Amino acid sequence: WMIRLGLFFYDHLGRWAPGFGRHESTLPFSRSVRLARDGYGMGLKAGFQRGFAYYDCWVDDARLVVQNAVSAARHGARIATRTRVVSARRSGDGWAVSLESIKTKEKQQVTARALVNAAGPGAGALAGFAGLTLPVGPRKRYVYVLDCPGADETLHKAPLTVDPLGCYFRPEGRHFICGLSPEESEEPEARDFDVDYSWFEDRIWPMLAARIGPSGRGGW
């Protein structure tokens, strides 16, 4: 029932947002499926018979950021790369923002009628400059790229597959990618960029081995 409830929100939140109204989507709603009959069990063990199919999209997020910046520049925006916000404070009816070049340490002041906090995982820290509390911070996640020379065509055609315990995998070209989000008590240090391979060996691999059929397990 938890999966059904989660998919219900997933289906509807993307089609309706407070203040923006309802909009059409070309993606179908999620549904219950028979894995073998409906073609969603490719690469999985035969013992798994039922599941849920939902529809999603992914993009090259780094390229999307670049395209947004290029588009903004074409519309008159000034793009300040390698520049960080040092402080932000109210000034009359607008904002006064102090900026610093990461490379040259040169500082500058800019003013604006409105300030948009689009700092992603740094949004909480940026809000703090303005005296606001925003419960947003960085989270570290591991996404592993796997080579599976023994995988047959069936496994390479598998859709994005998510285990009820949170582990996922999907084909990525001739490779596969997989991951698992930790529990709150297991959150790794967000500013440590080292990869913890034991997270894959101890947590992800046992889940994959329990789900993936013999066409894929031999060469992960």
LOPAVO-934459 format. One record per atom (N, C-alpha, C): x, y, z. Coordinates in steps of 0.05 Angstrom, whole numbers, padded with zeros to 5 digits, always signed. Example, Ala and Ser with C-alpha at 12.3 -4.5 7.8 and 13.67 -1.06 7.14 Angstrom:
BEGIN
+00264-00114+00156
+00246-00090+00156
+00264-00066+00156
+00257-00045+00142
+00273-00021+00143
+00258+00001+00157
***
This chain:
BEGIN
+00016-00024+00000
+00000+00000+00000
+00017+00025+00000
+00041+00024+00013
+00059+00048+00013
+00068+00054-00015
+00074+00034-00031
+00083+00039-00058
+00060+00051-00075
+00036+00040-00072
+00013+00051-00086
+00009+00080-00078
+00010+00086-00052
+00006+00114-00043
+00028+00132-00054
+00053+00123-00053
+00074+00140-00064
+00071+00145-00094
+00063+00125-00109
+00059+00129-00138
+00034+00147-00143
+00014+00146-00126
-00009+00164-00129
+00000+00194-00127
+00017+00200-00107
+00028+00227-00105
+00046+00233-00128
+00062+00214-00136
+00080+00218-00159
+00065+00225-00184
+00043+00211-00189
+00026+00216-00212
+00014+00244-00212
+00004+00253-00189
-00013+00277-00188
+00003+00302-00182
+00024+00301-00167
+00039+00325-00160
+00052+00337-00185
+00059+00320-00204
+00071+00330-00229
+00051+00343-00247
+00026+00338-00243
+00005+00348-00260
-00009+00372-00248
-00004+00377-00223
-00018+00400-00210
+00000+00411-00189
+00006+00437-00190
+00023+00450-00170
+00008+00474-00159
+00007+00478-00133
-00007+00501-00121
+00003+00527-00134
-00016+00543-00143
-00009+00569-00155
-00004+00568-00184
+00000+00544-00196
+00005+00542-00224
-00017+00528-00239
-00036+00516-00224
-00058+00502-00237
-00050+00475-00249
-00069+00463-00262
-00066+00437-00274
-00055+00440-00302
-00037+00422-00310
-00027+00423-00337
-00025+00394-00348
-00026+00392-00374
-00026+00366-00387
+00002+00354-00387
+00003+00328-00386
+00028+00313-00387
+00025+00291-00408
+00046+00286-00423
+00045+00264-00443
+00052+00237-00430
+00059+00237-00405
+00066+00212-00391
+00041+00199-00379
+00038+00172-00383
+00015+00158-00372
+00017+00156-00341
-00005+00150-00329
-00005+00145-00300
+00009+00118-00294
+00018+00115-00269
+00030+00090-00261
+00008+00068-00260
+00017+00043-00260
-00003+00021-00260
+00011-00004-00250
-00006-00023-00240
+00004-00049-00233
+00008-00066-00258
+00029-00082-00258
+00035-00098-00282
+00043-00126-00274
+00038-00145-00293
+00048-00172-00291
+00076-00171-00305
+00097-00176-00290
+00124-00172-00300
+00129-00188-00326
+00123-00213-00326
+00130-00230-00350
+00111-00223-00373
+00085-00222-00368
+00066-00217-00389
+00069-00190-00402
+00074-00169-00386
+00075-00142-00396
+00103-00133-00405
+00123-00150-00402
+00150-00144-00412
+00167-00127-00393
+00159-00126-00367
+00175-00110-00348
+00193-00127-00331
+00193-00153-00335
+00210-00170-00318
+00236-00178-00331
+00244-00163-00352
+00268-00171-00366
+00293-00169-00348
+00307-00191-00346
+00331-00193-00330
+00326-00201-00301
+00301-00202-00292
+00295-00209-00265
+00290-00239-00262
+00292-00249-00238
+00286-00277-00233
+00257-00282-00239
+00252-00307-00248
+00224-00314-00257
+00205-00314-00233
+00215-00317-00209
+00197-00318-00186
+00182-00292-00180
+00192-00270-00190
+00179-00244-00186
+00157-00240-00207
+00132-00238-00199
+00110-00239-00218
+00096-00212-00222
+00095-00196-00201
+00080-00171-00203
+00097-00147-00195
+00091-00124-00205
+00105-00099-00199
+00089-00075-00207
+00101-00052-00206
+00088-00027-00214
+00105-00013-00235
+00092-00003-00255
+00105+00013-00276
+00098+00042-00273
+00118+00060-00273
+00112+00088-00273
+00131+00101-00293
+00124+00125-00300
+00138+00138-00322
+00153+00163-00313
+00177+00166-00322
+00194+00188-00313
+00211+00197-00337
+00226+00219-00332
+00244+00229-00353
+00270+00236-00339
+00292+00235-00354
+00317+00245-00343
+00331+00261-00365
+00347+00280-00356
+00361+00298-00374
+00391+00299-00366
+00407+00310-00384
+00435+00316-00377
+00434+00342-00360
+00434+00339-00334
+00429+00362-00317
+00451+00383-00319
+00476+00374-00323
+00498+00394-00325
+00494+00411-00351
+00486+00397-00372
+00481+00412-00397
+00457+00430-00395
+00437+00422-00379
+00413+00438-00375
+00420+00464-00361
+00438+00463-00341
+00447+00487-00327
+00461+00506-00347
+00478+00495-00364
+00492+00512-00384
+00472+00525-00402
+00452+00510-00412
+00433+00521-00431
+00416+00542-00417
+00409+00539-00392
+00394+00559-00378
+00410+00585-00375
+00436+00582-00370
+00453+00606-00368
+00456+00620-00395
+00459+00605-00416
+00461+00617-00443
+00436+00631-00450
+00413+00618-00444
+00387+00631-00450
+00383+00657-00434
+00391+00656-00408
+00388+00680-00392
+00406+00703-00403
+00430+00696-00411
+00448+00717-00422
+00436+00729-00448
+00424+00713-00464
+00411+00723-00488
+00388+00743-00482
+00376+00740-00458
+00354+00757-00450
+00364+00780-00432
+00390+00784-00431
+00400+00808-00417
+00412+00803-00390
+00413+00778-00381
+00425+00772-00355
+00456+00773-00356
+00468+00781-00334
+00497+00780-00333
+00505+00755-00317
+00520+00737-00329
+00528+00712-00316
+00555+00715-00303
+00556+00710-00276
+00581+00713-00261
+00589+00685-00252
+00606+00672-00268
+00615+00646-00261
+00638+00648-00240
+00642+00626-00226
+00663+00625-00205
+00662+00648-00186
+00637+00655-00178
+00632+00677-00160
+00613+00667-00138
+00620+00674-00114
+00603+00665-00091
+00591+00689-00077
+00568+00684-00065
+00554+00704-00049
+00566+00705-00021
+00575+00729-00013
+00587+00733+00013
+00566+00741+00034
+00547+00758+00025
+00526+00767+00043
+00503+00777+00026
+00479+00778+00038
+00455+00788+00026
+00438+00801+00047
+00430+00826+00043
+00414+00840+00063
+00393+00858+00050
+00372+00863+00064
+00351+00881+00054
+00362+00909+00053
+00355+00923+00032
+00364+00951+00029
+00341+00966+00017
+00326+00981+00033
+00303+00995+00024
+00282+00976+00014
+00273+00979-00011
+00253+00961-00023
+00266+00938-00037
+00293+00935-00036
+00306+00914-00051
+00327+00899-00035
+00348+00890-00048
+00369+00875-00036
+00396+00886-00044
+00415+00884-00025
+00443+00890-00030
+00458+00864-00026
+00473+00856-00046
+00486+00830-00046
+00516+00834-00050
+00533+00823-00033
+00562+00824-00036
+00571+00798-00050
+00587+00802-00071
+00598+00779-00086
+00628+00779-00085
+00640+00755-00088
+00669+00752-00087
+00678+00732-00109
+00697+00740-00125
+00708+00722-00144
+00725+00700-00131
+00719+00675-00136
+00734+00653-00124
+00763+00653-00133
+00768+00662-00158
+00795+00661-00169
+00811+00685-00160
+00801+00710-00162
+00817+00734-00157
+00811+00746-00130
+00790+00736-00116
+00782+00747-00090
+00771+00776-00092
+00767+00785-00116
+00756+00812-00120
+00727+00813-00111
+00720+00834-00096
+00693+00836-00086
+00677+00858-00101
+00651+00854-00103
+00634+00874-00115
+00607+00874-00102
+00593+00896-00104
+00566+00899-00093
+00546+00901-00116
+00524+00887-00113
+00502+00890-00133
+00476+00894-00118
+00457+00907-00130
+00431+00911-00118
+00409+00900-00137
+00387+00893-00125
+00365+00882-00141
+00339+00886-00126
+00317+00887-00141
+00291+00890-00129
+00282+00863-00117
+00291+00841-00129
+00284+00814-00119
+00308+00796-00119
+00309+00778-00100
+00331+00759-00098
+00319+00731-00099
+00328+00715-00119
+00319+00688-00122
+00340+00669-00111
+00332+00652-00092
+00350+00633-00081
+00349+00607-00097
+00367+00604-00115
+00368+00579-00132
+00395+00565-00128
+00404+00564-00103
+00430+00553-00096
+00430+00523-00092
+00408+00510-00098
+00407+00481-00095
+00413+00472-00067
+00432+00454-00063
+00438+00445-00036
+00450+00466-00018
+00459+00489-00030
+00470+00511-00014
+00448+00531-00008
+00423+00525-00014
+00402+00545-00009
+00398+00551+00020
+00403+00532+00038
+00400+00537+00067
+00421+00557+00076
+00446+00554+00067
+00467+00573+00075
+00462+00600+00064
+00453+00602+00039
+00447+00627+00027
+00424+00642+00041
+00404+00627+00049
+00382+00639+00063
+00391+00650+00090
+00411+00637+00102
+00422+00647+00128
+00434+00674+00126
+00446+00681+00102
+00457+00708+00098
+00435+00729+00101
+00411+00722+00093
+00389+00741+00094
+00373+00739+00121
+00384+00724+00140
+00371+00721+00165
+00347+00702+00165
+00346+00685+00145
+00324+00666+00143
+00333+00638+00149
+00315+00621+00159
+00321+00593+00164
+00308+00576+00143
+00323+00561+00128
+00313+00544+00107
+00325+00516+00111
+00308+00496+00117
+00319+00469+00123
+00328+00454+00098
+00347+00464+00084
+00357+00452+00060
+00388+00450+00062
+00399+00427+00056
+00428+00423+00057
+00437+00402+00037
+00463+00400+00034
+00473+00380+00014
+00470+00352+00025
+00467+00333+00006
+00466+00305+00012
+00485+00290-00008
+00500+00271+00003
+00518+00256-00015
+00505+00230-00022
+00507+00223-00048
+00496+00198-00059
+00517+00185-00076
+00518+00158-00076
+00536+00143-00093
+00519+00131-00116
+00528+00136-00140
+00517+00123-00164
+00540+00106-00177
+00536+00080-00178
+00557+00063-00187
+00553+00055-00216
+00574+00055-00232
+00574+00046-00260
+00585+00018-00261
+00569+00000-00271
+00577-00028-00272
+00581-00038-00300
+00601-00055-00303
+00606-00069-00329
+00597-00097-00325
+00581-00107-00343
+00570-00134-00341
+00574-00149-00368
+00598-00159-00374
+00603-00171-00399
+00585-00195-00405
+00575-00209-00384
+00559-00232-00389
+00529-00226-00392
+00521-00200-00390
+00493-00194-00392
+00483-00198-00420
+00460-00211-00423
+00448-00214-00450
+00431-00191-00457
+00419-00192-00481
+00403-00169-00491
+00379-00164-00474
+00369-00185-00462
+00345-00181-00445
+00351-00161-00422
+00373-00165-00409
+00380-00147-00386
+00386-00119-00396
+00398-00116-00420
+00404-00090-00430
+00378-00075-00438
+00356-00089-00441
+00331-00076-00448
+00314-00071-00423
+00324-00078-00400
+00309-00075-00375
+00303-00045-00370
+00279-00039-00360
+00272-00011-00353
+00286-00003-00327
+00283+00022-00319
+00292+00030-00292
+00277+00013-00272
+00292-00003-00257
+00280-00022-00238
+00287-00014-00210
+00266-00010-00193
+00270-00001-00165
+00260-00023-00146
+00278-00032-00129
+00271-00051-00108
+00254-00037-00086
+00235-00051-00074
+00219-00039-00052
+00237-00028-00030
+00261-00039-00026
+00279-00029-00005
+00295-00004-00014
+00291+00004-00039
+00304+00029-00048
+00326+00026-00068
+00337+00003-00071
+00359-00001-00091
+00347+00000-00119
+00362+00012-00137
+00353+00014-00165
+00376+00008-00184
+00368+00001-00208
+00388-00002-00230
+00374+00002-00256
+00390+00010-00276
+00380+00012-00304
+00403+00011-00323
+00399+00003-00348
+00420+00004-00368
+00429+00032-00374
+00454+00035-00380
+00466+00061-00387
+00486+00055-00409
+00477+00056-00434
+00494+00048-00456
+00501+00019-00454
+00526+00012-00456
+00534-00016-00453
+00539-00024-00424
+00536-00004-00406
+00540-00009-00377
+00513-00008-00363
+00514-00008-00336
+00491-00005-00319
+00498+00014-00297
+00478+00028-00287
+00483+00045-00263
+00464+00036-00241
+00472+00039-00217
+00455+00031-00194
+00462+00048-00170
+00444+00048-00150
+00449+00063-00126
+00428+00057-00105
+00432+00068-00082
+00414+00064-00059
+00418+00088-00040
+00396+00101-00033
+00397+00123-00014
+00399+00113+00014
+00416+00124+00031
+00419+00114+00059
+00396+00124+00076
+00393+00110+00099
+00375+00120+00120
+00387+00145+00132
+00370+00160+00146
+00379+00185+00159
+00403+00180+00177
+00403+00158+00191
+00425+00153+00210
+00450+00144+00196
+00449+00139+00170
+00472+00129+00154
+00483+00150+00135
+00473+00175+00137
+00481+00195+00118
+00511+00200+00119
+00525+00198+00096
+00554+00203+00096
+00560+00233+00097
+00584+00240+00103
+00593+00268+00103
+00590+00280+00075
+00574+00301+00072
+00567+00311+00046
+00591+00324+00031
+00610+00334+00046
+00633+00347+00032
+00657+00329+00028
+00653+00304+00034
+00674+00284+00028
+00667+00271+00001
+00684+00276-00019
+00678+00266-00046
+00690+00239-00052
+00701+00225-00033
+00710+00198-00037
+00687+00179-00041
+00691+00158-00057
+00671+00138-00061
+00674+00115-00041
+00652+00107-00029
+00652+00085-00010
+00643+00060-00026
+00662+00043-00034
+00655+00020-00050
+00643-00002-00032
+00647-00001-00006
+00635-00021+00011
+00604-00017+00012
+00595+00007+00006
+00566+00012+00005
+00553-00005-00017
+00568-00008-00039
+00558-00025-00061
+00560-00055-00053
+00584-00062-00042
+00589-00091-00037
+00571-00101-00014
+00567-00085+00006
+00552-00095+00030
+00522-00090+00028
+00513-00069+00014
+00485-00062+00014
+00471-00066-00013
+00484-00057-00035
+00471-00058-00061
+00473-00085-00074
+00497-00096-00074
+00501-00122-00088
+00483-00144-00078
+00479-00147-00051
+00460-00168-00042
+00432-00164-00053
+00423-00139-00055
+00396-00134-00066
+00395-00141-00096
+00415-00133-00111
+00416-00139-00139
+00417-00170-00143
+00433-00183-00127
+00436-00212-00130
+00409-00227-00124
+00393-00215-00107
+00367-00227-00100
+00347-00222-00122
+00351-00203-00139
+00331-00196-00159
+00339-00204-00187
+00364-00201-00194
+00373-00205-00222
+00376-00234-00228
+00367-00243-00251
+00369-00270-00260
+00397-00277-00268
+00402-00302-00275
+00429-00311-00282
+00441-00298-00306
+00424-00285-00323
+00435-00272-00347
+00453-00248-00340
+00450-00238-00315
+00466-00214-00309
+00484-00217-00285
+00479-00236-00267
+00494-00236-00242
+00523-00244-00246
+00529-00261-00266
+00556-00272-00268
+00577-00252-00274
+00571-00229-00286
+00592-00211-00294
+00592-00184-00282
+00575-00179-00261
+00574-00152-00249
+00602-00146-00238
***
